[in-house]
Amino acid sequence: MKQPFLITLLIVSMTASFMAQTGNKQVVIGSKSTEEMLISYEKQSWEAVKRKDYKTFESFLADDFYDIFASGKAVTKLELLQNYIHGVNLIDYSLSDFKVIMLNNDAAIVVYTAFAHGTENQTKSRKVEISEIHAAVTSGWAKRDGKWLNVFYRENDIK
């Protein structure tokens, strides 16, 4: 019985100490609007790929963007844009279970589940078949010069 009371007391004292150190100001690392905006950016980037609007898709990516495919292959922004994204034909998709983890005011991780159907053809000689992905996505975002940019993207297959 005493243990929950002690834990509560410890939390209250730590909070009081933190409030005293910050001048009794509320410190907010992330706001709901930032979280909603980053989720919206993720959705907009998928829609841009579906519409083959590569200029809009590219506008979300930082120059030092880094992507790790489900296969483990890693590519830079330039490699993704030149060698991969144009071969993607996204037929349909759904995104769900979003969670935004604010690391600080200028950095966040967005995680969610993606389910999609499409084709991917990087060479004209290969037969194109419709494939399905069901993936857990981790996407890193950084605020640079006042603009949020995607700096990291990783899909892990969900079996």
C-alpha positions as CSV (number, residue, x, y, z in Angstrom):
1,M,0.0,0.0,0.0
2,K,2.8,2.4,0.8
3,Q,4.6,1.9,-2.6
4,P,2.0,3.6,-4.8
5,F,1.9,6.5,-2.4
6,L,5.7,6.8,-2.5
7,I,5.8,6.7,-6.3
8,T,3.1,9.4,-6.5
9,L,5.0,11.5,-4.0
10,L,8.2,11.1,-6.1
11,I,6.4,12.1,-9.3
12,V,4.9,15.1,-7.6
13,S,8.2,16.3,-6.2
14,M,10.0,15.8,-9.5
15,T,7.3,17.8,-11.3
16,A,7.5,20.6,-8.7
17,S,11.3,20.6,-9.0
18,F,11.0,20.8,-12.8
19,M,8.4,23.7,-12.6
20,A,10.8,25.6,-10.3
21,Q,13.7,25.1,-12.6
22,T,11.7,26.4,-15.6
23,G,10.3,29.4,-13.8
24,N,6.9,27.7,-13.4
25,K,6.4,27.9,-17.2
26,Q,4.7,25.1,-19.0
27,V,7.2,23.5,-21.4
28,V,5.6,22.1,-24.5
29,I,7.8,19.9,-26.7
30,G,5.2,19.3,-29.4
31,S,1.7,20.7,-30.1
32,K,-1.2,18.8,-31.5
33,S,-1.1,21.0,-34.6
34,T,2.5,19.9,-35.3
35,E,1.5,16.3,-34.9
36,E,-1.4,16.7,-37.2
37,M,0.7,18.6,-39.8
38,L,3.3,15.8,-39.9
39,I,0.6,13.1,-40.3
40,S,-0.8,15.2,-43.1
41,Y,2.6,15.5,-44.8
42,E,3.0,11.7,-44.7
43,K,-0.4,11.3,-46.3
44,Q,0.3,14.0,-48.9
45,S,3.6,12.3,-49.8
46,W,1.9,9.0,-50.4
47,E,-0.8,10.7,-52.5
48,A,1.9,12.5,-54.6
49,V,3.5,9.1,-55.4
50,K,0.1,7.7,-56.4
51,R,-0.5,10.7,-58.7
52,K,3.1,10.6,-60.0
53,D,3.6,14.1,-58.8
54,Y,7.3,13.8,-58.2
55,K,7.9,17.5,-57.7
56,T,5.5,17.5,-54.7
57,F,6.9,14.3,-53.4
58,E,10.5,15.7,-53.6
59,S,9.4,18.9,-51.7
60,F,8.9,16.8,-48.6
61,L,12.4,15.4,-48.6
62,A,15.5,17.0,-47.0
63,D,18.7,17.0,-49.2
64,D,20.3,14.6,-46.8
65,F,17.2,12.3,-46.8
66,Y,18.0,8.6,-46.2
67,D,15.7,5.7,-47.0
68,I,16.1,2.0,-46.0
69,F,14.0,-0.3,-48.0
70,A,12.3,-3.4,-46.4
71,S,15.0,-5.5,-48.1
72,G,17.7,-3.6,-46.2
73,K,19.0,-1.6,-49.2
74,A,19.7,2.0,-48.3
75,V,19.4,4.9,-50.7
76,T,19.9,8.7,-50.6
77,K,17.3,11.2,-51.9
78,L,19.1,11.5,-55.2
79,E,19.2,7.7,-55.7
80,L,15.5,7.4,-54.7
81,L,14.4,10.1,-57.1
82,Q,16.6,9.0,-60.0
83,N,16.4,5.2,-59.8
84,Y,13.3,4.1,-57.9
85,I,10.3,6.4,-57.4
86,H,9.5,6.7,-61.1
87,G,9.1,2.9,-61.4
88,V,6.4,2.8,-58.7
89,N,2.8,2.6,-59.7
90,L,0.8,2.9,-56.5
91,I,-2.7,1.6,-57.2
92,D,-4.3,2.0,-53.8
93,Y,-3.2,2.4,-50.2
94,S,-4.4,3.0,-46.6
95,L,-2.4,4.5,-43.7
96,S,-3.4,4.0,-40.1
97,D,-2.4,3.8,-36.5
98,F,-0.4,7.1,-36.6
99,K,1.7,8.1,-33.6
100,V,4.0,11.1,-33.5
101,I,6.9,11.2,-31.1
102,M,8.3,14.7,-30.7
103,L,12.0,14.5,-29.9
104,N,12.2,18.3,-29.4
105,N,10.6,21.4,-31.1
106,D,12.5,20.7,-34.3
107,A,12.6,16.9,-34.6
108,A,10.0,14.2,-34.7
109,I,9.4,10.5,-35.5
110,V,6.2,9.5,-37.2
111,V,5.2,5.8,-37.0
112,Y,2.2,4.2,-38.7
113,T,1.0,1.2,-40.6
114,A,0.8,1.2,-44.4
115,F,-1.1,-1.2,-46.6
116,A,-0.8,-0.8,-50.4
117,H,-1.2,-2.4,-53.7
118,G,0.9,-1.5,-56.7
119,T,3.7,-2.4,-59.1
120,E,7.3,-1.6,-59.2
121,N,9.3,-1.8,-62.4
122,Q,12.8,-0.4,-62.5
123,T,13.6,-2.1,-65.8
124,K,11.5,-2.4,-68.9
125,S,12.5,-6.0,-69.5
126,R,11.0,-7.4,-66.3
127,K,7.4,-8.6,-66.1
128,V,5.4,-6.3,-63.9
129,E,3.1,-8.0,-61.3
130,I,0.9,-6.4,-58.7
131,S,2.2,-6.7,-55.3
132,E,0.9,-6.0,-51.8
133,I,2.7,-4.4,-48.9
134,H,1.8,-4.4,-45.3
135,A,4.4,-2.4,-43.5
136,A,5.2,-0.7,-40.2
137,V,6.7,2.7,-41.2
138,T,9.1,4.8,-39.3
139,S,9.6,8.3,-40.7
140,G,12.0,10.9,-39.2
141,W,11.2,14.6,-39.7
142,A,13.4,17.7,-38.9
143,K,12.4,21.4,-38.9
144,R,14.9,23.3,-41.0
145,D,14.7,27.0,-41.7
146,G,11.1,26.9,-40.5
147,K,10.0,24.0,-42.7
148,W,9.5,20.4,-41.8
149,L,11.4,18.0,-44.0
150,N,11.5,14.2,-44.1
151,V,15.1,13.1,-43.3
152,F,14.6,9.4,-42.8
153,Y,12.2,6.7,-43.9
154,R,12.0,3.0,-43.2
155,E,9.4,0.3,-43.9
156,N,9.4,-3.1,-42.1
157,D,7.3,-5.8,-43.6
158,I,4.4,-7.0,-41.4
159,K,3.9,-10.7,-41.9
